[in-house]
Amino acid sequence: MSCLNGYFEPDYLLGLFGADVSRSLSPTIHNYVYQERKQKAIYKAFSINEEQVGPALNQLASFEFKGLNITNPYKELVIKFLDEVSEAGSKIGAVNTIKVEDNGLSGYNTDYLAVKEIISDNMQNSQYLTTVLLLGAGGAARSVLYALSKFTGFKILLGNRTESRAKKLIEEFSELFSYKGEIKYVKWTQKALGNATSQADIIIEATGLSWQEQVYPGYEKISSHHFVFDLSYPQNQGPLSKYANEQQACYLDGKNMLLIQAREADKIWFPAKDNQERKRLFQQDIF
Ligand code: NAP
């Protein structure tokens, strides 16, 4: 690497597009990995508005970008600007990783891979039917449902504030599950969500309520047998994390998911890099 006062000419440009990425941890993760690998690559986050998304994507190749991550609220919007979308990206209807190929832009969803890995890692000894309470019916919940469809024997209770949105999602995703009735809607009330919490083994919080120091109604039923996976990762411990820890439930915030989706994006951009080394580099100590 030719360095002059810390400056180097990068071989690879990578980045992130979102509406407000000023506090994103993705540049920290990817640039840490490039530095450890002594790789001449730079990852930069860009806050852009909706009108800029299409033109910016069309210019990626001219600016010699190798790849891009997409975050809120553009994961769905970008699909129409891509030349190819993976099967998972198409079904989920959202893309968080783009690779700039010689013949165009390819889109992938690595969020679902992260959820799948986290569930799998926390399920190792379970031989029984597992009930999952999934909270939310937005883009993240779509990735979670797709990930859950890769397991057998899961019963899913889907709680969402807007009933029509949840029911539409259930209709759309039911075909991915082996038998009908595997996903059931739960009303967004204290009583219904409390009952669903009592029935569940795994609780997946995909509403982002923890970012606002809020918690879903019915959370008081969380107990020590639960695995609570919150996709949010607020800097200070949120009320869900506090309560789950008090109850001695197993609680995981979204940082691990962030790291795994980043690692899987890196695998798409740099497939020749050693996977064991990649696993070691994309780990929690980065933060
Ligand atoms: P989204 O598409 O806007 O969906 C938000 C969902 O949360 C909707 O179902 C919405 O319900 C519900 N919701 C929002 N505010 C609520 C409130 N005050 N009370 C009850 N329900 C509420 O957002 P998203 O893309 O799915 O993202 C959800 C969360 O996942 C975000 O916090 C994001 O940071 C996190 N996430 C984390 C990772 C990671 O790597 N850790 C990756 C992806 C996403 P309605 O349908 O009623 O509006």
Boltz pocket constraint, residues with backbone or C-beta under 6 A from the ligand:
constraints:
  - pocket:
      binder: B
      contacts: [[A, 72], [A, 111], [A, 135], [A, 136], [A, 137], [A, 138], [A, 139], [A, 140], [A, 141], [A, 160], [A, 161], [A, 162], [A, 165], [A, 205], [A, 206], [A, 207], [A, 208], [A, 209], [A, 211], [A, 230], [A, 231], [A, 232], [A, 233], [A, 254], [A, 255], [A, 257], [A, 258], [A, 259], [A, 261]]
      max_distance: 6.0
